[in-house]
């Protein structure tokens, strides 16, 4: 289960990079079908995540599995569980 | 019956054009590759015009409006994609350009060979990293790029989501984007290449989006959404005009 700070951080990337309205950011939304992202947009999303987390995600195979916004939240949460030192990089408020 | 008549008319016009151009065509094929591609594009552009203004004339009225301000700088011409006839209708642009083609048309007899000789790019065969150099070189030669970012024909008035690739390229190359809209041809032909009675096709060239105007845009996604919105708005306007004329 993703924490509120993780959700906020991921949503901020969608708002800044893709200028999506916060109301459009519903966890069940499909990235490709509902939000109309394509594989190149995912590259921008990943670069945003890398920038915020300060680690490279190039080798992360689970990125290939993400389909919904919820999947992104869960992936980031998993990364934070594996690398607890990264939690400091996420604003809590 | 209409399908048979349209195909016959198009086939005859292309056949006459090819016969008339057979000598210059043979010479052009012998020229160095780059020069040959330039003259092949000239022949292709005029073949498109023959199809639009001669072969299709008895069946449909084609009108175009130019709001682009006559910009001459090479760039990306972004079209919506409702039907297969779009590939010919882009000839109304009257500009030297190549098309980004989605695989199968490049394998068609005659058209595929000539498309390759024109320098059209097969998006299924060209590696992503090769595009900036290839298209940058075309821009240097004054050649524009025609793209249908929906990727496939919608077959209706609905617009499919755009792919971001072409917009990413535009941002990398800092090139103008010329949004263009074709309306009225959604069933001319339909997705199974059957022609339906269509009174009017309208084409509109919208004002360009210059690189300075999108320099601060955070991603290709945002740029594609803005271009898509402009084309959708124009498509709705053109569809309205077509419907109004049809009801008179």
Interface residues (C-beta under 8 A of the other chain):
Chain A: X16 X17 X18 X19 X36 X37 X38 X40 X41 X44
Chain B: X161 X162 X163 X164 X165 X168 X218 X219 X220 X221 X222 X225
